[in-house]
Amino acid sequence: MEAHKIKYPALFTSSDNYSIKAQDNFKNLNKWTLVALVVATVLTSLTQENWAIWTSTALILVSAILSTLMLVLKFEKGWYEGRAVAESIKTLCWKFMTGARPFSIDLNETKAQNLLIENFKKVIGHRKDFFTLIGSDFAENEQLPVELMNIRKLSKDERISIYKTERLEKQKKWYTDKTTENKKWTKISFAVIILAQVLAVISLILKIKFEFEFSIAPILVTISTAFIAWLQLRRYQELSQSYLITATELSLIKSKINQVDTESDFSEFVDDSETAISREHTLWLARRDNIELFK
């Protein structure tokens, strides 16, 4: 079968890019805030010389500035709103390409395209503040790529094949990879937390027994606290479970694809699949106190 390129509208590209940048900025601000606090604690624990005190003071000031930037710039909001928009646009495009409701394959080309545009407008209407943030670059690019209509014009079997490989399999792989990645970082984070705490206890015991003047316990406790904060921020455990559940659900849904005989069956199949995908990022948004999402 001839390979068909999947191209999404500029709305998706702009939202996705902005979300990725906002996520990186949010993670970096938090990371360097924690690093600054840990280094400041290390310096004041190792020596009370003036240079260490002044350096620690500067690092704490840097941490305060970074925390203020997080509050003012609201990168987290741009991150999750961008993802919400991008996922909504992607879902609409796949429903359009496959002929799933509300973009029934029986609709003529003009009506189907107009309906898609109307749904894009609804997405924008729900996220006016976000589109103010990303600027007008999306407005200058193509919102109805010809690739969308080309796939829509294919036979049912071809559309089923494309949806299976380009949407379900790729999405399932994304969730599976993310599950593995988050599990890995959960184990690493807990290993560092537990090791730091155990070493801190040993350090305190040795200090009491041998009456050492110096103790690295404050340093280890700070490192442990920083990793706990990072673990809570990144929510590795929570995300790995969420991604695993969605990947499993998609796998189960995908197993029913051979049962699709009619256009109506296919429409229902796509609707179930997209609902499973949408449910994951809807819950993801809800966990960040932003439950309004275009459906």
Buried (B, 14 or more C-beta within 10 A) or exposed (E): EEEBEBBBBBBBBBBBBBBBBBBEBBBEBBBEBBBBBBBBBBBBBEEEEEEBBEBBEEBBEBBEEBBEBBEEBBBBBBBBBBBBBBBBBBBBBBBBBBBBEBBBBEBEEEEBBEBBEEBBEBBBEBBEEBBEBBEEEBEEEBBBBEBBBEBBEBEBEBBBBBBBEBBBBEBBEBBBEBBEBBBEBBEEBBEBBEBBBEBBEEBBEBBEEEEEEEBBBBBBBBBBBBBBBBBEBBBBBBBBBBBBBBBBBBBEBBEEBEEBEEBEBBBBBBBBBBBBBBBBBBBBBEBEEBEEBBE
